[in-house]
Structures are given as C-alpha cells and as structure tokens.
C-alpha cells in the first residue's frame, strides 16, 4: 500500500564511499579497501540479479565522482571542490549495473579499483569532507535507495557537518561529564542526525568502516548507521598486516549476507500489555513503526513489554507479534511474521523459572546503555547493580538455577570496554562498543559478556576431530579465572569479536613442535604462526585448526586470532577478559562481587561457565 511503499520494489544498490586522504593512503587502508571491494565484485557474490547496481566515490578535501559508463576504457574522475554548493556532475553513469554482459562496465569498475591506490599514492592532502561526500551519495541515490558503504580513516573537518578534534578530552573519561562526549555533536534536526533521517526517508542505509589512527568522533558518526539499519566496524591503528584480513572478511560478510531493502517493522502485544521501549538500529516513524532502509540476517531488534493499567484486564495468554515488510534482493515484496505466545501467571517462582538468562542479560544491557547515553554512564552502572541485587535476592531465597548466571553476565558487562570504570578506554572505542552491542544477537552478546575459554593442552584426544555425524567436538569450557590456568598451558579464548591464544612460558616443547613446527617460544613468530596451524602434518595441529575453524563458523563475523606468548606486550588483553578475577576498572573477583550484591552464602560456589546457546 502507499503507506508502506514510496516506489516500486528497489534493486540492491551499493555505493562505495572511500577516504583517499593521506592518512588512508599512508596506513595502507586505501589499498586494503580497494582489494576487499574488488574481491567481492570479482567473484559475483553480490546479492540480487541483473538489477543490482554499484557506484564508487572518493573524498579528501574534495568529492570525486566517477563516470562508469560503458564504452570507456577507464573510469573518468570528476572532482567537485565547491563543498558549499555541492552538485552532481553526472545525472547518469554514477550508479551502473555490474552484471550486464552486453557492456564492459565490469572491467571499468575493477580497473578503477586497481588504480585507486596509485592515483592517490603521492597525496599530501590530510583532510576529510565526509559529510559533503555523503550528501553527494544521497543525491545520486535518492531516486532509488540502497546502501552506502563508508570507508573513513580521518575526522571529517571540512564541508557539510564538520567535526572538531578539540571535542576529544580524554581526561573527561570516567567522570560525571563522560556521557557528554559519548553523544552525537549534532542535536535533532542538525548535522549527521538530520542526514540520517533524510537517508532513511529515501531508503538509504549506511554502513561505517572506521580505521582511525587518531580521534574520529565515532559518537557523532555512528548515528548514520544506527538510524538507518547499519553497523559500525572499527579498526583502530589500522595496518594491512594486522587488520587487512579482518577488513576483507567483514566487507565480504556485509555484502554477501542475506538482506532486505526498504523495510518497516511493527511489534504488537495482546490486551492488557504495552510496549514501552524499542532497542536496535532503526528509525522510529510515528509511535511504533520501525524503519530499516536495509535489514539483514545479523540484526537483532528488541522491545520491553509491561503491563498496561489502562489497557483492561490482560488475557491469560500473552501474545507478541512482530511483522516485517521488506523487499528481498530479487525484487519480491514480502511480509515475515513471528508470533510468540506464553501463559501468564501471578506465581513469582514460575516467572523466575521461565527466565532465559542470555535474553534477559541482552535486555538489561540495552537499558543500561540507553541510560548511560541519555543521562550519565554512572547511571547505567547503577541500574545494573540494582538489577543484580534483585537477582541475588532471588538466589538467596532459593530461586531457580537458570538465573544463577545472570550476575556473571552483568559483571562481564561492567568489566567490558562498554562500561568499565577506567581511563584506558577512548571515547571512540567506547562509542563503537555501544553501537556494536546495540544490534548484536543474544548469543553474540552473551559471548561478549562472558567469553569461552578452552584449555588446548589438556583437551581429550577426540577433541578437534569429527564425530560420527561429522561435527567437530570442542573441548570443555573453563571458568574465566587465572585459577584455572597453569604456566605450561595453552588457552584459547573467544568473545564473538576476536580470538586470543595465550601460551604459557613453560609450555611443553612437544606441543609447540606439533602445532606450530617450532621447538621453543623464542622461535615462534606470532604474526605468521597461524599459517602453521594445521599445516605441520601432526594430528594435534589438525585438531587445533579444526577447533579454530569451528569456533569461527559458530559466529556471524570472522574473528582474527591473536597469539600471545607469556610476557607478550598485549597479553593484558587476555587477562582483562578473565572476568571472574580482579580486572582493570573493577577490582573484585566474581565471589567478591556476589557478596557485595548481597549474596549471603559464606563460601559461594563459582558458577559453571555458561554454555553457548543456539537459536537466537
């Protein structure tokens, strides 16, 4: 109907908006971006059919459009330097069809990607006009909609919606005023907030790939992704050797995953109940219509449901229905409906017994982050403490076993980059963590709050090998505490975002020889060691490679492996993830945290490590 459609079903459209400033070129980011885009376009894995369109724009202190028309031997660059009066230099041929076999567009586009790094190799321009470039992309796409893939390495200080480097005041981190710098610079109706609203109106989503070496003001930029159904991908201190493969895998994933276009969503509840909050990446139109210019398989949208005192007596069966109207990548307009029913009860024990700890921790996290953003970060932490005290009171009263892990997840959030009370976290890092958590799935969020740790040196012989059904058996998970570790051990830890392998200084040389093909830690090149895993011909090496592959396959995004021998300069990252120990920002063990929350047992037993759940 006209209420839900502004045009005929749109085709998949991808505009690649690439930073070509000195920072992007010098760090190797431009080379890596061009390579990643070319890989996807070359293998024909872009979603859609013959209607799929692509475009390429670059920017530094000017905006560069590219004429990709057929019949040309190479793309023609058109520079618009007047940022105050930006115009579209070409009405056509900025967005072109990549799969039209009657044209040579494919060769022109791929040739341009090959040429971009050399075209700007000698640049001295270290300025960014990202806002103006986004305005140009909007102008080129507003008639058709689509997705803008933004690759930025520098704070945009020129043109439309400039940002100020002076906004970064690191001494304000972990103070009463911290949240001021975690909010967007622009208010409602201004700057990037207004730009995101306009992008949503014309069905354009924004995906941000940020690779800064200095402050980039991600709180101000993130609203572009959050309000249009996109995500923020963060690569601080980018270098091709360390983050190049991660960027490639992320770009491939974003472009290849199942996605829908020009979507709207509405959630309804049965009589006597009301929806009080929505959580996720979308734009709210009216009271309850969620607009997602682009939706995809990784997205999670949540809502808080409460009793409505003005809605009449609630039905005995509580019903929640979610309807998503969207266009798929082949141009079919579809409606996807999920309906959930559950009996209501006034018995508290039955309510507690039905709690899903991972789903509950996801909701608590969303509310805490919203309070941190809208008020103070301390308010978000205080909210979590209050909720944890209520949960501990249930445990004191002999409550259900299923809520025992909730305090563990809450403590994990309080110790994470998102909320830990310390000065070592930058505003960019905290903001990107908040944005990332805003649309993570329940299972991925649980892994972020309480990672999995495996003892590779002590696993059972059949671990890492396929069972009768062809599934790789993983080792038993360990509690996240140094008490579970030994100096001769090798431990694999993953949180859904990254994988770390810590190798003790007294590791058995036979393990090193089997897995890596070296006889001592001194011979281990941590940057190249992963290439040896599974390649030595030893069964243990094959088993470890299978475990790595299985863990990666269980997560939605590709996780880079960090190999950290004991005394490695970055091993503190590993121990910061051991949330049951005292860590930076919270000098409490898990048992001490429980006691502070009011747990009355004289010697509280350590909870078993939560197991990965599926189905979210």
C-alpha positions as CSV (number, residue, x, y, z in Angstrom):
1,X,0.0,0.0,0.0
2,X,1.0,3.6,-0.3
3,X,1.6,3.8,3.4
4,X,4.4,1.3,3.2
5,X,5.9,1.9,-0.3
6,X,7.3,5.1,-1.8
7,X,8.3,3.4,-5.2
8,X,8.3,0.1,-6.9
9,X,10.5,-2.6,-5.3
10,X,14.0,-1.3,-5.3
11,X,17.0,-3.2,-6.6
12,X,20.1,-3.8,-4.5
13,X,22.3,-0.7,-4.8
14,X,25.8,-0.3,-3.3
15,X,27.7,3.0,-3.2
16,X,31.3,2.7,-2.1
17,X,32.4,5.9,-0.4
18,X,36.2,5.7,0.1
19,X,38.6,8.0,2.0
20,X,41.7,8.9,-0.1
21,X,43.3,11.2,2.4
22,X,47.0,10.9,3.3
23,X,46.0,9.0,6.5
24,X,44.1,6.4,4.5
25,X,46.9,6.1,1.9
26,X,49.8,6.0,4.3
27,X,48.3,3.4,6.6
28,X,47.5,1.0,3.8
29,X,43.8,1.4,4.4
30,X,43.1,2.5,0.8
31,X,44.9,-0.5,-0.6
32,X,43.1,-2.9,1.6
33,X,39.7,-1.3,0.9
34,X,40.1,-1.4,-2.8
35,X,41.3,-5.0,-2.6
36,X,38.3,-6.0,-0.4
37,X,35.7,-4.4,-2.7
38,X,37.3,-5.9,-5.8
39,X,37.3,-9.4,-4.3
40,X,33.5,-9.2,-3.7
41,X,32.8,-7.7,-7.1
42,X,35.0,-10.2,-8.9
43,X,33.5,-13.3,-7.5
44,X,30.0,-12.4,-8.4
45,X,28.7,-12.8,-4.9
46,X,26.8,-9.5,-4.6
47,X,23.1,-10.2,-3.8
48,X,20.4,-9.6,-6.4
49,X,20.2,-10.3,-10.0
50,X,20.7,-8.2,-13.2
51,X,19.1,-5.2,-11.4
52,X,22.0,-4.8,-8.9
53,X,23.8,-1.5,-9.2
54,X,27.1,-0.2,-7.8
55,X,28.9,3.1,-7.7
56,X,32.2,4.4,-6.4
57,X,33.0,7.8,-4.9
58,X,36.2,9.0,-3.2
59,X,36.9,12.0,-1.0
60,X,39.6,14.0,0.8
61,X,39.3,17.8,0.7
62,X,37.0,17.4,-2.3
63,X,34.5,14.9,-3.6
64,X,35.4,12.7,-6.5
65,X,32.7,11.2,-8.7
66,X,33.4,8.5,-11.3
67,X,31.8,8.1,-14.7
68,X,31.5,4.3,-15.1
69,X,29.6,4.4,-18.4
70,X,30.0,1.6,-20.9
71,X,32.3,2.1,-23.9
72,X,35.1,3.8,-21.9
73,X,38.4,2.1,-21.4
74,X,38.7,3.5,-17.9
75,X,36.6,5.5,-15.4
76,X,36.5,9.2,-15.7
77,X,37.0,11.1,-12.4
78,X,35.0,14.3,-11.9
79,X,36.1,16.5,-9.0
80,X,33.7,18.7,-7.1
81,X,35.7,21.1,-4.9
82,X,33.0,23.5,-4.0
83,X,31.7,21.9,-0.8
84,X,29.3,24.8,-0.1
85,X,27.4,24.2,-3.3
86,X,27.8,20.5,-4.0
87,X,26.2,19.3,-7.2
88,X,26.0,16.0,-9.1
89,X,28.3,16.4,-12.1
90,X,26.6,13.4,-13.9
91,X,22.9,12.6,-14.0
92,X,23.7,9.0,-15.1
93,X,26.5,6.5,-15.1
94,X,27.5,7.1,-11.5
95,X,25.4,4.0,-10.5
96,X,25.8,1.2,-13.0
97,X,24.8,-2.4,-13.5
98,X,27.7,-4.8,-12.9
99,X,26.2,-7.9,-14.4
100,X,25.1,-6.5,-17.8
101,X,27.0,-8.8,-20.1
102,X,26.4,-6.5,-23.1
103,X,28.6,-3.8,-21.6
104,X,32.1,-3.5,-20.3
105,X,31.1,-1.9,-17.0
106,X,32.6,-4.7,-15.0
107,X,36.1,-4.2,-16.5
108,X,35.8,-0.4,-15.9
109,X,34.9,-0.8,-12.3
110,X,37.5,-3.4,-11.5
111,X,40.1,-1.4,-13.3
112,X,39.2,1.7,-11.2
113,X,39.6,-0.3,-8.0
114,X,43.0,-1.4,-9.2
115,X,44.1,2.1,-10.0
116,X,42.8,4.0,-6.9
117,X,45.8,3.3,-4.6
118,X,48.3,4.5,-7.2
119,X,46.1,7.5,-8.2
120,X,46.5,8.9,-4.7
121,X,49.8,7.4,-3.7
122,X,51.6,10.7,-3.6
123,X,48.8,12.8,-1.9
124,X,49.7,15.3,0.8
125,X,46.0,16.1,1.5
126,X,45.2,15.0,5.0
127,X,41.7,16.4,5.3
128,X,38.2,14.8,5.0
129,X,34.9,16.1,3.8
130,X,32.9,13.0,4.6
131,X,29.7,15.0,5.2
132,X,29.8,16.5,1.8
133,X,30.6,13.1,0.2
134,X,27.6,11.6,2.0
135,X,25.4,14.5,0.6
136,X,26.7,13.6,-2.9
137,X,25.9,10.0,-2.4
138,X,22.4,10.9,-1.1
139,X,21.9,13.0,-4.2
140,X,23.0,10.2,-6.5
141,X,20.8,7.5,-4.7
142,X,17.7,9.3,-3.5
143,X,15.7,8.2,-6.5
144,X,16.4,4.5,-6.0
145,X,17.6,3.9,-2.4
146,X,20.3,1.4,-1.4
147,X,23.3,1.1,0.9
148,X,26.3,3.4,1.3
149,X,29.5,1.6,2.3
150,X,31.6,4.3,4.0
151,X,35.4,3.7,4.5
152,X,36.9,6.5,6.6
153,X,40.2,7.0,8.3
154,X,40.1,10.6,9.3
155,X,38.0,13.0,11.3
156,X,35.8,15.0,8.8
157,X,36.6,18.7,9.4
158,X,35.6,20.2,6.0
159,X,32.4,20.8,4.2
160,X,29.0,19.6,5.3
161,X,28.6,18.9,9.1
162,X,32.3,19.3,10.0
163,X,33.5,17.9,13.3
164,X,36.1,19.3,15.7
165,X,39.2,17.5,17.0
166,X,39.0,19.6,20.2
167,X,35.9,17.6,21.2
168,X,38.2,14.8,22.4
169,X,39.0,15.5,26.1
170,X,40.4,12.2,27.4
171,X,40.5,13.5,31.0
172,X,36.7,13.6,30.9
173,X,36.6,9.8,30.6
174,X,35.3,8.1,33.8
175,X,33.9,11.4,35.1
176,X,30.4,12.8,35.6
177,X,30.7,14.5,32.2
178,X,31.8,11.5,30.3
179,X,28.5,10.9,28.6
180,X,28.5,14.4,27.1
181,X,31.3,13.2,24.7
182,X,29.6,9.9,24.0
183,X,26.6,11.6,22.5
184,X,26.5,13.0,18.9
185,X,27.8,16.5,18.4
186,X,24.6,17.4,16.5
187,X,21.2,17.6,18.0
188,X,17.9,16.5,16.5
189,X,17.4,18.1,13.1
190,X,21.1,19.0,12.7
191,X,24.2,17.6,11.1
192,X,24.6,13.9,10.8
193,X,21.4,13.3,12.9
194,X,19.4,15.2,10.2
195,X,21.3,13.5,7.5
196,X,20.5,10.0,8.9
197,X,16.8,11.0,9.0
198,X,16.9,12.1,5.4
199,X,18.8,8.9,4.3
200,X,16.0,6.9,6.0
201,X,13.3,8.8,4.2
202,X,14.7,7.9,0.8
203,X,15.5,4.3,1.9
204,X,19.3,4.6,2.0
205,X,21.2,2.7,4.7
206,X,24.8,3.5,5.9
207,X,27.5,1.0,6.9
208,X,30.6,2.6,8.5
209,X,34.1,1.1,8.4
210,X,36.3,3.4,10.6
211,X,40.1,2.9,10.6
212,X,41.4,5.9,12.5
213,X,44.9,6.4,13.9
214,X,43.6,9.5,15.8
215,X,40.3,10.7,17.2
216,X,37.5,10.3,14.6
217,X,34.4,11.2,16.8
218,X,32.6,8.0,16.3
219,X,29.7,9.1,18.6
220,X,28.8,11.7,16.0
221,X,29.3,9.4,13.0
222,X,27.6,6.3,14.5
223,X,24.1,7.9,14.3
224,X,24.4,7.5,10.5
225,X,24.5,3.7,10.9
226,X,22.3,3.3,14.0
227,X,19.3,5.3,12.5
228,X,19.5,3.6,9.0
229,X,19.8,-0.1,10.0
230,X,23.6,-0.2,9.5
231,X,26.5,-1.0,11.8
232,X,29.9,0.5,12.7
233,X,33.0,-1.6,12.0
234,X,36.1,-0.3,14.0
235,X,39.8,-0.9,13.0
236,X,41.9,1.4,15.3
237,X,45.6,1.8,14.3
238,X,44.9,0.0,11.0
239,X,47.7,-1.8,9.4
240,X,47.2,-4.3,6.5
241,X,49.4,-7.0,8.2
242,X,47.3,-7.0,11.4
243,X,43.8,-5.9,10.3
244,X,43.8,-6.3,6.5
245,X,42.3,-9.8,6.5
246,X,39.8,-8.8,9.1
247,X,38.6,-5.9,6.9
248,X,38.4,-8.2,3.9
249,X,36.3,-10.8,5.7
250,X,34.0,-8.1,7.2
251,X,33.4,-6.5,3.8
252,X,32.6,-9.8,2.2
253,X,30.2,-10.7,5.1
254,X,28.4,-7.4,4.9
255,X,27.9,-7.6,1.2
256,X,27.1,-11.3,0.9
257,X,24.7,-11.9,3.9
258,X,21.0,-12.2,3.3
259,X,19.4,-8.8,3.4
260,X,16.2,-7.0,2.8
261,X,15.5,-3.5,1.5
262,X,13.2,-0.6,2.3
263,X,11.8,-2.4,5.3
264,X,9.4,-1.4,8.0
265,X,8.6,-3.4,11.2
266,X,5.8,-3.2,13.7
267,X,5.5,-5.1,17.0
268,X,2.1,-5.6,18.7
269,X,1.1,-7.1,22.1
270,X,-2.1,-8.5,23.4
271,X,-4.7,-6.7,25.5
272,X,-3.5,-5.5,28.9
273,X,0.1,-5.1,27.9
274,X,2.1,-2.3,26.2
275,X,5.5,-1.8,24.6
276,X,7.5,0.8,26.4
277,X,10.8,0.7,24.6
278,X,12.4,-0.5,21.3
279,X,16.1,-1.4,21.0
280,X,18.2,-1.8,17.9
281,X,19.3,0.0,14.8
282,X,16.4,1.7,13.1
283,X,14.5,4.9,12.7
284,X,11.1,5.3,14.5
285,X,8.4,6.8,12.4
286,X,5.3,7.8,14.4
287,X,4.9,5.9,17.6
288,X,5.7,2.3,16.8
289,X,6.7,1.9,13.1
290,X,10.4,1.0,12.9
291,X,12.0,1.9,9.6
292,X,15.0,0.0,8.3
293,X,16.3,1.1,4.9
294,X,18.4,-2.1,5.0
295,X,17.8,-5.1,7.2
296,X,20.0,-8.2,7.3
297,X,20.5,-11.6,8.9
298,X,22.7,-10.3,11.7
299,X,20.3,-7.7,13.1
300,X,18.5,-8.0,16.4
301,X,15.6,-5.8,17.4
302,X,14.2,-5.9,21.0
303,X,11.4,-4.4,22.9
304,X,10.4,-4.1,26.6
305,X,6.8,-5.2,27.4
306,X,5.0,-4.1,30.5
307,X,1.5,-4.4,32.0
308,X,-0.8,-1.6,30.8
309,X,-3.0,-0.4,33.7
310,X,-5.2,1.4,31.2
311,X,-5.5,-1.5,28.7
312,X,-8.0,-3.6,30.6
313,X,-7.6,-7.0,32.2
314,X,-4.8,-8.9,30.5
315,X,-5.5,-12.1,28.7
316,X,-4.3,-15.3,30.3
317,X,-2.2,-15.9,27.2
318,X,0.3,-13.1,26.4
319,X,0.9,-12.7,22.7
320,X,3.6,-10.7,21.0
321,X,3.6,-10.4,17.2
322,X,6.3,-8.9,15.0
323,X,5.7,-8.2,11.3
324,X,8.5,-7.2,8.9
325,X,7.6,-5.9,5.5
326,X,10.6,-5.8,3.1
327,X,11.9,-6.2,-0.4
328,X,14.3,-9.1,-0.9
329,X,17.3,-8.8,-3.2
330,X,15.4,-10.3,-6.2
331,X,12.7,-7.7,-6.0
332,X,10.0,-9.6,-4.2
333,X,7.9,-7.7,-1.7
334,X,7.5,-9.9,1.4
335,X,6.0,-10.0,4.8
336,X,7.6,-12.0,7.6
337,X,5.5,-12.5,10.7
338,X,6.6,-14.0,14.0
339,X,4.1,-14.7,16.8
340,X,5.0,-15.7,20.3
341,X,2.6,-16.8,23.0
342,X,3.2,-17.6,26.6
343,X,0.9,-18.2,29.6
344,X,0.8,-15.5,32.3
345,X,0.9,-16.3,36.0
346,X,1.0,-14.5,39.3
347,X,3.4,-17.1,40.7
348,X,6.8,-15.5,41.0
349,X,8.6,-18.8,41.1
350,X,7.1,-19.8,37.8
351,X,8.1,-16.4,36.3
352,X,11.7,-16.8,37.5
353,X,11.8,-20.4,36.3
354,X,10.9,-19.2,32.8
355,X,13.7,-16.6,32.6
356,X,16.2,-17.1,29.8
357,X,19.4,-15.6,31.3
358,X,21.1,-14.7,28.0
359,X,18.0,-13.0,26.6
360,X,17.5,-11.2,30.0
361,X,21.1,-10.0,30.0
362,X,20.7,-8.7,26.5
363,X,17.7,-6.6,27.6
364,X,19.4,-5.4,30.8
365,X,22.4,-4.3,28.7
366,X,20.3,-2.3,26.2
367,X,18.5,-0.5,29.0
368,X,21.8,0.2,30.8
369,X,23.5,1.6,27.7
370,X,20.5,3.8,26.9
371,X,20.6,5.2,30.4
372,X,24.4,5.8,30.1
373,X,23.8,7.7,26.8
374,X,20.8,9.8,27.9
375,X,22.0,10.5,31.4
376,X,25.3,9.5,32.9
377,X,27.4,6.4,32.5
378,X,27.3,6.0,36.3
379,X,23.5,5.8,36.0
380,X,23.9,2.8,33.6
381,X,26.2,1.1,36.0
382,X,23.9,1.9,38.9
383,X,21.0,0.4,37.1
384,X,22.9,-2.9,36.6
385,X,23.9,-3.0,40.2
386,X,20.3,-2.6,41.3
387,X,19.0,-5.3,39.0
388,X,21.8,-7.6,40.1
389,X,20.9,-7.1,43.7
390,X,17.3,-8.1,42.9
391,X,18.6,-11.2,41.1
392,X,20.9,-12.1,44.1
393,X,17.9,-11.7,46.4
394,X,16.1,-14.4,44.3
395,X,19.1,-16.6,44.6
396,X,19.2,-16.1,48.4
397,X,15.6,-17.2,48.6
398,X,16.4,-20.4,46.8
399,X,15.4,-19.2,43.3
400,X,15.7,-21.2,40.1
401,X,19.1,-22.4,38.9
402,X,18.6,-20.7,35.5
403,X,19.2,-17.2,36.9
404,X,22.5,-18.1,38.5
405,X,24.5,-17.0,35.5
406,X,22.8,-13.5,35.3
407,X,25.1,-11.9,37.8
408,X,28.0,-13.3,35.9
409,X,26.8,-11.6,32.6
410,X,26.1,-8.4,34.5
411,X,29.6,-8.3,35.9
412,X,31.1,-9.1,32.5
413,X,29.3,-6.0,31.1
414,X,30.6,-3.8,34.0
415,X,34.1,-5.0,33.2
416,X,33.9,-4.6,29.5
417,X,35.1,-1.7,27.3
418,X,31.4,-0.6,27.1
419,X,31.1,0.2,30.8
420,X,34.2,-0.4,32.8
421,X,35.2,2.4,35.1
422,X,38.8,3.2,33.9
423,X,40.7,5.8,31.9
424,X,42.3,3.4,29.5
425,X,39.3,3.4,27.1
426,X,39.0,6.0,24.4
427,X,35.7,7.7,23.5
428,X,35.9,6.2,20.0
429,X,36.4,2.7,21.4
430,X,33.5,3.0,23.9
431,X,31.1,4.5,21.4
432,X,31.9,1.8,18.9
433,X,31.4,-0.9,21.6
434,X,28.0,0.7,22.4
435,X,27.0,0.7,18.8
436,X,28.1,-2.8,18.2
437,X,26.2,-4.1,21.2
438,X,23.1,-2.2,20.1
439,X,22.3,-4.8,17.4
440,X,24.2,-7.9,18.4
441,X,22.3,-11.2,18.6
442,X,21.5,-12.6,22.0
443,X,24.1,-15.4,21.6
444,X,26.8,-13.0,20.4
445,X,26.1,-10.6,23.2
446,X,26.4,-13.4,25.8
447,X,29.8,-14.3,24.3
448,X,30.9,-10.7,24.6
449,X,29.9,-10.5,28.2
450,X,31.3,-13.9,29.2
451,X,33.8,-15.4,26.6
452,X,34.5,-19.0,26.1
453,X,38.0,-20.4,27.2
454,X,39.4,-23.8,26.2
455,X,42.5,-25.5,27.5
456,X,44.1,-26.8,24.3
457,X,47.0,-28.5,26.0
458,X,44.7,-30.7,28.2
459,X,41.8,-31.5,25.9
460,X,40.5,-35.0,25.4
461,X,42.0,-37.0,22.5
462,X,38.8,-36.8,20.4
463,X,38.5,-33.0,20.6
464,X,39.2,-31.3,17.4
465,X,38.1,-34.3,15.3
466,X,34.8,-35.1,13.7
467,X,32.3,-37.4,15.4
468,X,30.0,-39.9,13.8
469,X,27.9,-37.0,12.4
470,X,30.9,-35.1,11.1
471,X,30.7,-32.4,13.8
472,X,33.9,-31.2,15.4
473,X,34.0,-31.8,19.1
474,X,35.1,-28.8,21.1
475,X,37.0,-29.0,24.4
476,X,35.2,-28.3,27.7
477,X,35.0,-24.7,28.6
478,X,36.8,-23.3,31.6
479,X,35.8,-20.7,34.1
480,X,37.4,-17.3,33.3
481,X,39.9,-17.1,36.1
482,X,43.6,-17.5,36.4
483,X,42.9,-20.2,39.0
484,X,42.0,-22.4,36.1
485,X,45.4,-21.8,34.3
486,X,48.9,-23.1,34.6
487,X,52.2,-21.8,33.3
488,X,52.6,-24.8,31.0
489,X,49.1,-24.4,29.5
490,X,47.8,-23.1,26.1
491,X,44.4,-21.4,26.3
492,X,42.0,-20.3,23.5
493,X,39.6,-17.5,24.4
494,X,36.9,-16.1,22.1
495,X,34.3,-13.4,22.7
496,X,32.5,-13.4,19.4
497,X,34.6,-10.5,18.2
498,X,38.2,-11.8,18.4
499,X,40.1,-14.9,19.4
500,X,43.2,-15.0,21.6
501,X,45.6,-17.8,22.2
502,X,47.7,-17.5,25.4
503,X,50.8,-19.7,25.6
504,X,52.4,-20.2,29.0
505,X,56.2,-19.7,29.3
506,X,56.6,-23.3,30.5
507,X,54.6,-24.9,27.6
508,X,55.7,-28.4,26.6
509,X,58.0,-28.1,23.6
510,X,56.3,-31.1,22.1
511,X,53.0,-29.0,21.8
512,X,54.9,-26.3,20.0
513,X,56.5,-28.7,17.6
514,X,53.2,-30.5,16.9
515,X,51.1,-27.4,16.4
516,X,53.5,-24.8,15.1
517,X,56.5,-26.7,13.9
518,X,58.9,-24.9,16.3
519,X,60.8,-26.2,19.3
520,X,60.6,-23.1,21.6
521,X,58.6,-19.9,22.1
522,X,61.7,-17.9,21.0
523,X,61.3,-19.3,17.5
524,X,57.5,-18.5,17.3
525,X,56.6,-15.7,15.0
526,X,53.3,-14.6,16.4
527,X,52.3,-12.7,13.2
528,X,52.8,-15.8,11.0
529,X,52.2,-18.6,13.5
530,X,48.5,-19.1,12.4
531,X,49.6,-20.2,9.0
532,X,51.4,-23.2,10.6
533,X,48.3,-24.4,12.5
534,X,47.0,-27.4,10.6
535,X,50.0,-27.4,8.2
536,X,52.6,-29.4,10.2
537,X,51.1,-32.8,9.4
538,X,50.6,-33.6,13.1
539,X,47.2,-34.7,14.4
540,X,47.3,-32.2,17.3
541,X,47.9,-29.3,14.8
542,X,45.0,-30.5,12.7
543,X,42.8,-30.7,15.8
544,X,43.6,-27.1,16.8
545,X,43.0,-25.9,13.3
546,X,39.6,-27.7,13.3
547,X,38.7,-26.1,16.7
548,X,39.6,-22.6,15.3
549,X,37.5,-23.2,12.2
550,X,34.5,-24.4,14.2
551,X,34.6,-21.6,16.6
552,X,34.8,-19.1,13.8
553,X,31.9,-20.8,12.0
554,X,29.7,-20.5,15.1
555,X,29.9,-16.7,15.0
556,X,28.4,-14.3,12.4
557,X,31.6,-12.4,11.8
558,X,35.2,-13.5,11.1
559,X,37.4,-13.4,14.2
560,X,41.1,-12.6,14.0
561,X,43.4,-14.9,16.0
562,X,45.9,-13.1,18.3
563,X,48.7,-15.4,19.5
564,X,50.1,-14.2,22.8
565,X,53.0,-16.0,24.4
566,X,53.5,-15.3,28.1
567,X,55.1,-11.8,28.7
568,X,53.8,-10.6,25.3
569,X,53.2,-6.8,25.4
570,X,49.5,-7.4,24.6
571,X,48.8,-10.3,27.0
572,X,46.9,-7.9,29.3
573,X,44.0,-8.0,26.8
574,X,43.7,-11.7,27.5
575,X,43.7,-11.4,31.3
576,X,41.3,-8.4,31.1
577,X,38.8,-11.0,29.6
578,X,39.1,-13.2,32.7
579,X,36.1,-11.5,34.3
580,X,35.9,-13.8,37.3
581,X,39.2,-12.2,38.5
582,X,40.0,-8.7,39.6
583,X,40.4,-6.6,36.4
584,X,41.1,-3.1,35.4
585,X,38.1,-0.9,36.3
586,X,36.7,-3.4,38.9
587,X,39.0,-4.8,41.5
588,X,36.5,-7.6,42.5
589,X,36.5,-11.3,41.9
590,X,33.2,-12.9,41.0
591,X,32.7,-14.2,44.5
592,X,33.5,-10.7,46.0
593,X,31.1,-9.2,43.5
594,X,28.3,-11.6,44.6
595,X,28.9,-10.8,48.2
596,X,28.8,-7.0,47.5
597,X,25.5,-7.6,45.7
598,X,24.1,-9.2,48.9
599,X,24.8,-12.9,48.4
600,X,24.5,-14.5,51.9
601,X,26.4,-17.8,51.4
602,X,29.6,-17.9,53.5
603,X,31.5,-19.5,50.6
604,X,29.6,-19.0,47.3
605,X,30.5,-21.7,44.8
606,X,31.8,-20.5,41.5
607,X,29.2,-20.8,38.8
608,X,29.9,-23.2,36.0
609,X,30.8,-21.4,32.8
610,X,27.7,-20.6,30.7
611,X,27.4,-22.8,27.6
612,X,26.7,-21.4,24.1
613,X,23.1,-21.5,23.2
614,X,21.7,-21.6,19.7
615,X,18.5,-20.4,18.1
616,X,19.0,-16.6,18.5
